[in-house]
Amino acid sequence: MSSRETIVALAYLISSVLFILGLKRMTHVRTARRGNALSALAMLIAVVATFVELGSIDYRWIVIGFAVGGLIGAVAAVKVEMTEMPEMVALFNGSGGLASALVALSVFFGEVVEPGRNVSPAGALGAAPAVTLILSVLIGGVTFSGSVVAYGKLAGKISGNPILLPGRHFINAVLLLGSLGLGIYGVFGFTELEVNTYLVLGVAAASLILGIMAVIPIGGADMPVVISLLNSYSGLAAAATGFVLHNNVLIIAGSLVGCAGFILTQIMCVAMNRSLANVLFGGFGSEGGSGVSEDARDYKNVRSCGPEEAAMVLEAAESCIIVPGYGLAVAQAQHACKELGDLLEARGCSVKYAIHPVAGRMPGHMNVLLAEADVPYEKLVEMDQINPEFKNTDVVIVVGANDVVNPAAETTPGSPIYGMPILKVHEARTVFVIKRSLSPGFAGIKNELFERDNCMMIFGDAKAVLQQLAAELKEAAKAA
């Protein structure tokens, strides 16, 4: 082994260790920033080591690559609002999938097509690298096109409602089996160069269509699971590309992302009472996902009040739990929410924030928004830990959340959400729900919480209502 090979191997080893340490650090909020920095350093070391290994690349291309990538990242860091993080994550996933597919295709054209020999990819590369090349193209293509659709739904460029095409399951099955069949024939079946090229390009085209067909039926409210699943796909695509390139650090990093994504997907599924198979076969959120059922507007005994009345109750409260939902993100009300919490604490009220695993449009969406507003992380309490506290809480303020606080999940066996873990806000002494209207959530059913005797609706924009509540508390403090 030459000195250059030794340096490259050592750099890859250091990079792999840093990736693992970075992931470990990101499991805790206090060390997450350091974990992110370690992961970025690991990527930098891996990229530099790759250039050293290749050796003959013009340094100008290296500088251009770093400059363009750095500029895009810097602009995104400055321009993208925290409320747009779901869209950003979707684009990151898609970029990873596209990069893996393009690298695999470049290997195919560089080592199979360019030499001009009539030999199968398995003959040119070896059976295992050829198979992983096809898998990288397939998974990477699905990840890219699926992420683009997810981005479109999250950004409002595509309808957030499920788009249910007739025969979609049959079409998806044909696309999946067809792409696998094309891949097998392309790897082992033919030695004609032109035929193999068309077969591999056919796999790429089929994967792009499959990604669109898999995500388009999924409602926008179900995006947390979709994003975590696409994240795992991007990792698997990278790992497959690592096998193609015989690059251990790419295999390790891709495997970490793939495993973490699948674990997170399973957590999301449990939180929404869904099965992983339902997600994998592209049917997630498509059955009645965003449609409004006939009884969605059939409410009885719904009581409402204004911010003035709610503020009077809050003045006397000794404990308060705030439950953020997607409505908080839409209204960009995280800072108003933090201000209200601070005012309550100044009056001696204990304030906590209850976080449901699938609240929002991506995993950890509410955590990100509240962190931007400088809400101390120790005040964010997960569902399992906060649920026993509701029955001893004076006031709960639900901001833009719906199905994740619907008691029908526990009381109505025929409900689409029956069995789904919820935040048990209905057990609190008083519940205020800030919402624009009585419209249903992603399940398309009415929320039984709204009819409870201890629940009061405050209709309006979440940010405006929270600001009015804060203003009322300030006035009360001055009067005192």
C-alpha positions as CSV (number, residue, x, y, z in Angstrom):
1,M,0.0,0.0,0.0
2,S,1.4,3.4,-1.1
3,S,1.6,6.3,1.3
4,R,-1.2,8.0,-0.6
5,E,-3.5,5.0,-0.2
6,T,-2.6,4.9,3.5
7,I,-3.5,8.5,4.0
8,V,-6.8,8.0,2.1
9,A,-7.7,4.9,4.2
10,L,-6.9,6.7,7.4
11,A,-9.0,9.8,6.3
12,Y,-11.9,7.5,5.5
13,L,-11.6,5.9,8.9
14,I,-11.6,9.2,10.7
15,S,-14.5,10.4,8.6
16,S,-16.5,7.2,9.5
17,V,-15.9,7.7,13.2
18,L,-16.9,11.3,13.0
19,F,-20.1,10.4,11.3
20,I,-21.0,8.0,14.1
21,L,-20.0,10.5,16.8
22,G,-22.0,13.2,15.0
23,L,-25.1,11.1,14.9
24,K,-24.7,10.3,18.6
25,R,-24.4,14.0,19.5
26,M,-27.5,14.8,17.5
27,T,-29.6,12.6,19.8
28,H,-29.6,15.4,22.5
29,V,-30.5,19.0,21.9
30,R,-27.6,20.4,23.9
31,T,-25.0,18.6,21.8
32,A,-26.9,18.6,18.5
33,R,-25.0,21.7,17.2
34,R,-21.7,20.0,17.9
35,G,-23.0,16.8,16.3
36,N,-23.9,18.7,13.2
37,A,-20.5,20.3,13.1
38,L,-18.8,16.9,13.5
39,S,-20.9,15.5,10.6
40,A,-20.0,18.4,8.4
41,L,-16.3,17.9,9.2
42,A,-16.6,14.2,8.4
43,M,-18.1,15.0,5.0
44,L,-15.4,17.5,4.3
45,I,-12.7,15.0,5.2
46,A,-14.4,12.4,3.0
47,V,-14.6,14.7,0.0
48,V,-11.0,15.8,0.3
49,A,-9.9,12.2,0.7
50,T,-11.8,11.2,-2.4
51,F,-10.1,13.9,-4.4
52,V,-6.7,12.8,-3.1
53,E,-7.5,9.2,-4.0
54,L,-8.5,10.2,-7.6
55,G,-5.4,12.2,-7.9
56,S,-5.6,13.5,-11.4
57,I,-8.6,15.9,-11.2
58,D,-7.9,19.5,-12.2
59,Y,-7.9,21.5,-9.0
60,R,-10.0,24.2,-10.7
61,W,-13.0,21.8,-10.8
62,I,-12.5,21.2,-7.1
63,V,-12.6,24.9,-6.3
64,I,-15.6,25.4,-8.5
65,G,-17.5,22.6,-6.8
66,F,-16.8,23.9,-3.3
67,A,-17.6,27.4,-4.3
68,V,-21.0,26.5,-5.9
69,G,-22.0,24.2,-3.1
70,G,-20.9,26.6,-0.4
71,L,-22.8,29.5,-2.1
72,I,-26.0,27.5,-2.4
73,G,-25.8,26.4,1.2
74,A,-25.0,29.9,2.4
75,V,-28.0,31.4,0.5
76,A,-30.3,28.7,1.8
77,A,-29.1,29.3,5.4
78,V,-29.9,33.0,5.1
79,K,-33.1,32.9,2.9
80,V,-35.0,29.9,4.1
81,E,-37.3,30.6,7.1
82,M,-37.7,28.0,9.9
83,T,-41.3,27.5,8.8
84,E,-40.0,26.3,5.5
85,M,-37.8,23.6,7.0
86,P,-40.0,20.7,5.8
87,E,-39.6,21.8,2.2
88,M,-35.9,22.2,2.7
89,V,-35.6,18.7,4.1
90,A,-37.5,17.3,1.2
91,L,-35.1,19.0,-1.2
92,F,-32.1,17.6,0.8
93,N,-33.5,14.1,0.5
94,G,-34.1,14.5,-3.2
95,S,-30.6,15.9,-3.8
96,G,-29.1,12.9,-2.0
97,G,-31.1,10.4,-4.1
98,L,-30.3,12.2,-7.3
99,A,-26.6,12.4,-6.5
100,S,-26.5,8.6,-5.8
101,A,-28.3,7.8,-9.0
102,L,-26.1,10.1,-11.1
103,V,-22.9,8.6,-9.6
104,A,-24.1,5.1,-10.4
105,L,-25.0,6.0,-13.9
106,S,-21.6,7.7,-14.4
107,V,-19.9,4.4,-13.3
108,F,-22.0,2.5,-15.8
109,F,-21.2,4.8,-18.7
110,G,-17.5,5.2,-17.6
111,E,-16.7,1.6,-17.0
112,V,-19.2,-0.3,-19.1
113,V,-20.2,1.9,-22.0
114,E,-17.1,3.9,-22.7
115,P,-14.7,1.0,-23.2
116,G,-16.9,-0.1,-26.1
117,R,-16.8,-3.8,-25.3
118,N,-19.9,-6.0,-25.7
119,V,-19.9,-7.2,-22.1
120,S,-22.6,-7.2,-19.5
121,P,-22.3,-4.9,-16.5
122,A,-21.8,-8.0,-14.3
123,G,-18.9,-9.0,-16.6
124,A,-17.4,-5.5,-16.5
125,L,-17.9,-4.7,-12.8
126,G,-18.6,-8.0,-11.1
127,A,-22.0,-9.3,-10.1
128,A,-22.3,-7.6,-6.7
129,P,-21.3,-4.1,-7.9
130,A,-23.5,-4.4,-10.9
131,V,-26.5,-5.3,-8.8
132,T,-25.9,-2.5,-6.4
133,L,-25.5,-0.1,-9.3
134,I,-29.0,-0.9,-10.5
135,L,-30.3,-0.6,-6.9
136,S,-28.6,2.8,-6.5
137,V,-30.3,4.0,-9.8
138,L,-33.7,2.6,-8.7
139,I,-33.7,3.8,-5.1
140,G,-32.1,7.2,-6.0
141,G,-34.6,7.9,-8.7
142,V,-37.6,7.0,-6.5
143,T,-36.1,9.2,-3.7
144,F,-35.5,12.2,-6.1
145,S,-38.9,12.3,-7.8
146,G,-40.8,11.4,-4.6
147,S,-39.0,14.2,-2.8
148,V,-39.9,16.7,-5.5
149,V,-43.6,15.8,-5.2
150,A,-43.3,16.0,-1.4
151,Y,-41.7,19.4,-1.7
152,G,-44.5,20.5,-4.1
153,K,-47.2,19.4,-1.6
154,L,-45.5,21.1,1.3
155,A,-44.9,24.3,-0.6
156,G,-48.4,24.4,-1.9
157,K,-47.3,24.1,-5.5
158,I,-49.2,20.8,-5.7
159,S,-52.5,20.1,-4.0
160,G,-52.0,18.8,-0.5
161,N,-55.0,16.5,-0.8
162,P,-54.4,12.9,-1.9
163,I,-54.4,12.6,-5.7
164,L,-55.9,9.1,-6.2
165,L,-55.3,7.9,-9.7
166,P,-57.3,4.9,-10.9
167,G,-55.4,1.6,-10.8
168,R,-52.5,3.3,-9.0
169,H,-51.5,0.1,-7.0
170,F,-51.4,-2.0,-10.2
171,I,-49.3,0.7,-12.0
172,N,-46.9,0.9,-9.0
173,A,-46.5,-2.9,-9.0
174,V,-45.9,-2.9,-12.8
175,L,-43.3,-0.1,-12.4
176,L,-41.5,-1.8,-9.5
177,L,-41.4,-5.3,-11.0
178,G,-40.7,-3.8,-14.5
179,S,-37.7,-1.8,-13.2
180,L,-36.4,-4.8,-11.3
181,G,-36.8,-7.0,-14.4
182,L,-35.1,-4.5,-16.6
183,G,-32.3,-4.2,-14.1
184,I,-31.7,-8.0,-13.9
185,Y,-31.7,-8.3,-17.7
186,G,-29.4,-5.3,-17.9
187,V,-27.0,-6.7,-15.5
188,F,-26.9,-10.4,-16.5
189,G,-29.0,-11.0,-19.6
190,F,-27.3,-9.2,-22.5
191,T,-23.8,-8.5,-23.7
192,E,-24.9,-6.1,-26.4
193,L,-23.8,-2.6,-25.3
194,E,-26.7,-0.7,-26.8
195,V,-29.3,-3.0,-25.3
196,N,-27.8,-2.7,-21.9
197,T,-27.7,1.1,-22.1
198,Y,-31.4,1.2,-22.9
199,L,-32.2,-1.2,-20.1
200,V,-30.3,0.8,-17.5
201,L,-31.9,4.1,-18.7
202,G,-35.2,2.3,-18.6
203,V,-34.7,1.5,-14.9
204,A,-33.9,5.2,-14.3
205,A,-37.0,6.4,-16.1
206,A,-39.2,3.8,-14.3
207,S,-37.8,4.8,-10.9
208,L,-38.6,8.4,-11.5
209,I,-42.2,7.6,-12.5
210,L,-42.5,5.2,-9.5
211,G,-41.4,7.9,-7.1
212,I,-44.1,10.3,-8.4
213,M,-46.8,7.6,-8.3
214,A,-45.9,6.5,-4.8
215,V,-46.1,10.0,-3.2
216,I,-48.8,11.7,-5.2
217,P,-51.6,9.8,-3.4
218,I,-50.4,10.9,0.0
219,G,-52.0,13.8,1.8
220,G,-50.0,16.8,2.8
221,A,-50.8,16.2,6.5
222,D,-49.1,12.8,6.3
223,M,-45.8,14.3,5.2
224,P,-43.8,13.5,8.5
225,V,-43.8,9.8,7.7
226,V,-43.1,10.4,4.0
227,I,-40.2,12.7,4.7
228,S,-38.6,10.2,7.2
229,L,-39.1,7.3,4.7
230,L,-37.6,9.3,1.8
231,N,-34.7,10.2,4.1
232,S,-34.0,6.5,4.7
233,Y,-34.3,5.9,1.0
234,S,-31.6,8.5,0.3
235,G,-29.3,6.8,2.8
236,L,-29.9,3.4,1.2
237,A,-29.2,4.8,-2.2
238,A,-25.9,6.3,-0.9
239,A,-25.0,3.0,0.7
240,A,-25.7,1.1,-2.6
241,T,-23.5,3.6,-4.4
242,G,-20.8,3.0,-1.8
243,F,-20.7,-0.7,-2.8
244,V,-20.5,0.3,-6.5
245,L,-17.5,2.5,-5.8
246,H,-16.0,0.2,-3.1
247,N,-16.1,3.2,-0.8
248,N,-16.5,2.2,2.9
249,V,-17.2,5.6,4.3
250,L,-20.1,6.0,1.8
251,I,-21.5,2.6,2.9
252,I,-21.2,3.5,6.5
253,A,-22.8,7.0,6.2
254,G,-25.5,5.8,3.9
255,S,-26.3,2.9,6.3
256,L,-26.5,5.3,9.2
257,V,-29.0,7.5,7.4
258,G,-31.0,4.6,6.1
259,C,-31.3,2.9,9.5
260,A,-32.1,6.1,11.3
261,G,-34.7,7.0,8.7
262,F,-36.4,3.6,9.0
263,I,-36.5,3.7,12.8
264,L,-37.9,7.2,12.7
265,T,-40.5,6.1,10.1
266,Q,-41.6,3.3,12.4
267,I,-41.9,5.8,15.3
268,M,-44.1,8.0,13.1
269,C,-46.2,5.1,12.0
270,V,-46.9,4.0,15.6
271,A,-47.7,7.7,16.5
272,M,-50.3,7.7,13.7
273,N,-51.6,4.1,14.2
274,R,-50.4,3.1,10.8
275,S,-48.4,0.1,9.5
276,L,-45.0,0.4,7.9
277,A,-46.3,-1.8,5.0
278,N,-49.0,0.8,4.4
279,V,-46.3,3.4,3.9
280,L,-44.0,1.2,1.8
281,F,-46.7,0.3,-0.7
282,G,-47.6,3.9,-1.2
283,G,-51.1,3.9,0.2
284,F,-50.4,6.0,3.2
285,G,-52.9,8.7,3.9
286,S,-54.9,7.9,0.8
287,E,-58.0,6.4,2.4
288,G,-60.2,9.3,3.4
289,G,-57.1,11.3,4.2
290,S,-58.1,14.8,3.5
291,G,-61.8,14.4,2.6
292,V,-64.4,16.1,4.8
293,S,-66.8,13.5,6.1
294,E,-70.5,14.3,6.4
295,D,-70.4,14.6,10.1
296,A,-67.4,16.9,10.1
297,R,-69.6,20.0,10.5
298,D,-72.3,18.3,12.6
299,Y,-71.2,19.8,15.9
300,K,-73.4,20.3,19.0
301,N,-72.8,22.2,22.2
302,V,-69.7,23.9,20.8
303,R,-68.8,26.9,23.0
304,S,-66.6,29.8,22.0
305,C,-65.1,32.8,23.6
306,G,-62.8,35.7,22.8
307,P,-59.3,36.4,23.9
308,E,-60.6,38.7,26.7
309,E,-62.5,35.9,28.5
310,A,-59.7,33.4,27.9
311,A,-57.2,35.8,29.4
312,M,-59.3,36.0,32.6
313,V,-59.0,32.3,33.0
314,L,-55.3,32.3,32.3
315,E,-54.8,35.0,35.0
316,A,-55.9,32.6,37.6
317,A,-54.1,29.5,36.2
318,E,-51.3,28.0,38.2
319,S,-50.4,25.5,35.4
320,C,-50.6,25.6,31.7
321,I,-49.7,23.3,28.8
322,I,-49.4,24.6,25.3
323,V,-50.0,22.1,22.5
324,P,-48.6,23.4,19.1
325,G,-49.8,22.0,15.8
326,Y,-49.5,22.7,12.1
327,G,-51.6,25.8,12.5
328,L,-48.8,27.3,14.6
329,A,-46.4,26.8,11.6
330,V,-48.9,28.2,9.1
331,A,-49.5,31.3,11.1
332,Q,-45.8,31.6,12.0
333,A,-47.0,32.1,15.6
334,Q,-44.0,30.5,17.4
335,H,-42.7,33.9,18.7
336,A,-46.2,35.0,19.9
337,C,-46.5,31.6,21.6
338,K,-43.2,32.1,23.4
339,E,-44.3,35.6,24.5
340,L,-47.5,34.3,26.0
341,G,-45.7,31.5,27.8
342,D,-43.2,34.0,29.2
343,L,-46.0,36.3,30.5
344,L,-47.7,33.3,32.2
345,E,-44.5,32.3,33.9
346,A,-44.0,35.9,35.0
347,R,-47.3,35.5,36.8
348,G,-46.1,32.4,38.6
349,C,-47.8,29.9,36.3
350,S,-46.0,26.7,35.3
351,V,-45.8,26.4,31.5
352,K,-44.9,23.4,29.4
353,Y,-45.2,22.5,25.7
354,A,-46.7,19.2,24.7
355,I,-45.2,17.7,21.5
356,H,-46.9,15.0,19.5
357,P,-44.5,13.0,17.3
358,V,-46.4,13.7,14.1
359,A,-47.5,17.3,14.7
360,G,-46.6,19.5,11.7
361,R,-45.2,18.4,8.4
362,M,-41.9,16.8,9.2
363,P,-40.4,14.9,12.2
364,G,-39.6,17.4,14.9
365,H,-41.4,20.2,13.1
366,M,-42.7,21.8,16.4
367,N,-39.4,21.3,18.1
368,V,-37.7,23.3,15.3
369,L,-40.2,26.1,15.4
370,L,-40.2,26.5,19.1
371,A,-36.4,26.4,19.2
372,E,-36.3,29.3,16.7
373,A,-38.4,31.2,19.2
374,D,-35.9,30.4,22.0
375,V,-38.2,28.2,24.0
376,P,-36.0,26.2,26.4
377,Y,-35.8,22.6,25.3
378,E,-36.5,21.3,28.8
379,K,-40.0,22.8,28.5
380,L,-40.8,20.7,25.4
381,V,-42.3,17.4,26.7
382,E,-43.0,14.3,24.6
383,M,-46.4,12.7,24.5
384,D,-45.7,9.8,26.8
385,Q,-44.3,12.0,29.5
386,I,-46.8,14.8,29.3
387,N,-50.1,12.7,29.1
388,P,-50.2,11.9,32.9
389,E,-50.0,15.6,33.7
390,F,-53.0,16.8,31.8
391,K,-55.5,15.7,34.5
392,N,-53.7,18.0,37.0
393,T,-53.4,21.0,34.7
394,D,-55.5,24.1,35.0
395,V,-55.4,25.3,31.4
396,V,-54.4,23.7,28.1
397,I,-54.0,25.9,25.0
398,V,-54.2,24.0,21.7
399,V,-52.7,26.0,18.9
400,G,-53.6,24.7,15.5
401,A,-53.6,21.0,16.4
402,N,-56.6,18.8,15.5
403,D,-56.6,15.0,15.2
404,V,-53.7,14.6,17.6
405,V,-56.0,15.8,20.4
406,N,-59.2,14.1,19.3
407,P,-60.7,11.9,22.1
408,A,-62.4,9.8,19.4
409,A,-59.1,7.9,19.1
410,E,-59.9,6.4,22.5
411,T,-63.7,6.5,22.7
412,T,-65.0,5.7,19.2
413,P,-64.1,2.2,17.9
414,G,-65.4,3.0,14.4
415,S,-63.3,6.1,14.0
416,P,-60.5,6.2,11.4
417,I,-58.1,7.3,14.1
418,Y,-59.2,4.8,16.7
419,G,-56.2,3.5,18.5
420,M,-53.9,6.4,17.5
421,P,-51.9,7.7,20.4
422,I,-53.1,11.3,21.3
423,L,-52.3,14.1,23.7
424,K,-55.0,13.7,26.4
425,V,-55.8,17.4,26.6
426,H,-59.5,16.6,27.3
427,E,-58.5,15.6,30.8
428,A,-57.4,19.1,31.8
429,R,-59.7,21.4,33.8
430,T,-60.1,23.9,30.9
431,V,-59.1,23.6,27.3
432,F,-58.8,26.6,24.8
433,V,-58.5,25.6,21.1
434,I,-57.2,28.3,18.8
435,K,-58.5,27.5,15.3
436,R,-59.7,29.3,12.3
437,S,-62.9,27.2,12.0
438,L,-64.4,23.8,12.9
439,S,-62.9,22.2,9.7
440,P,-61.6,18.7,10.2
441,G,-58.0,17.5,10.3
442,F,-56.4,14.9,8.0
443,A,-58.7,12.2,9.1
444,G,-61.7,14.1,7.8
445,I,-63.8,13.6,11.0
446,K,-65.1,15.9,13.6
447,N,-63.1,16.5,16.7
448,E,-65.1,15.3,19.8
449,L,-62.9,17.6,22.0
450,F,-64.7,20.6,20.6
451,E,-68.0,19.4,22.1
452,R,-66.6,18.7,25.6
453,D,-67.9,20.9,28.4
454,N,-64.4,21.9,29.5
455,C,-63.4,23.1,25.9
456,M,-63.8,26.6,24.6
457,M,-63.0,27.6,21.0
458,I,-61.2,30.8,20.1
459,F,-61.7,31.3,16.4
460,G,-59.1,33.3,14.5
461,D,-55.5,33.3,13.2
462,A,-53.2,31.7,15.7
463,K,-50.7,34.5,15.7
464,A,-53.3,37.2,16.1
465,V,-55.1,35.4,18.9
466,L,-51.9,34.7,20.8
467,Q,-50.9,38.3,20.5
468,Q,-54.3,39.4,21.8
469,L,-54.0,37.0,24.8
470,A,-50.6,38.4,25.5
471,A,-51.9,42.0,25.3
472,E,-54.7,41.2,27.7
473,L,-52.3,39.7,30.2
474,K,-50.1,42.7,30.0
475,E,-53.1,45.0,30.7
476,A,-54.1,42.9,33.6
477,A,-50.5,43.1,35.0
478,K,-50.6,46.9,34.7
479,A,-53.9,47.1,36.4
480,A,-52.6,45.0,39.3
